[in-house]
Amino acid sequence: MDVEVRGVGPAQPFLGARDIFATERTLARPVTVRIVDDPDERTRVGHTDDRHWLTISRQAATSAMARELALHEFAHMHHYEQEHPSHTQSTKEAIFLGLAGRTVEQRKLTHCYQIANHMKDIYADDLWLDVAPADKLVAFLESSLAGAVADRPHDPPASGRDVRGRTRESPTGRLPTWKRLTPAADPEITAVNAAFALGLVERHDLIGDGHRLYDLAHAAAADAPEIDLEQFKETFRSLDRDPDESEYRKALVDVTRAYASG
């Protein structure tokens, strides 16, 4: 597994992630990591015929989560190469099917794309959480959700960020970042983000029943009573680990309808 790091910044998080990831998986195409100065450029992944590209800010590359971030993105690259349904299914097509006959606000449409990215993230995390400790990820989820609950607005904004703090894929095709949740987090998508966090940690048995993440998730759900926290948590937790294209499309259509009709 070939990883090249370019730019001013540490190579070790990415080379260390490569060594860990390669104990169980590999990538057929080489990876070029580009470290850039722009603090708003958290992570941006692209693919060409001969390689994968990971663009990341120096701030993120020097953060405590750098290695875990690299592992997560390597896992996405692996699913892309293996044509996993979560990475080949057209998100736009599935959301169109899920919203057929409905009129939804622009912010909710944006959130549907974020939820679809959560589902992709579940499958990426399934790979790297098998080979590396999850302590920093759990702490990060807890901190981000706490910030979102504290920063909730009176009126929802036009767009949102996921529980990892990343601006997720939108209808315009924006790629994910790993920024912290910003002030004025939308209560509805924050509740879904909380469900994602719980679904992920329960899927991998990462926390106990008394963990603070549960209290934060229920606080988020209280701010968005139209969101069924348990339903969304179970959707993320129980995603089939090896779905075919039809199964994955149905899961994506169903979760889109559940959110749009909430």
Buried (B, 14 or more C-beta within 10 A) or exposed (E): BEBEBEBEBBBEBBBBBBEBBBEEBEBEBEBBBBBBEEEEBBBBBEEEEEBBBBBBBBBBBEBEBBBBBBBBBBBBBBBBBEEBBBBEBEBEEBBEBBBEEEEBEEBBBBBBBBBBBBBBBBBBBBBBBEBBEBEBBBEBBBBBBBBBBEEBEEEBBEBBBBBBBBBBBBEEEBBBBBBBBBEBBBBBBBBBBBBBBBBBBBBBEBBEEEBEBBBBBBBBBEBBEEBBBEEBBBBBBEBEEEBEEEEBBEBBBEBBBBBBEB
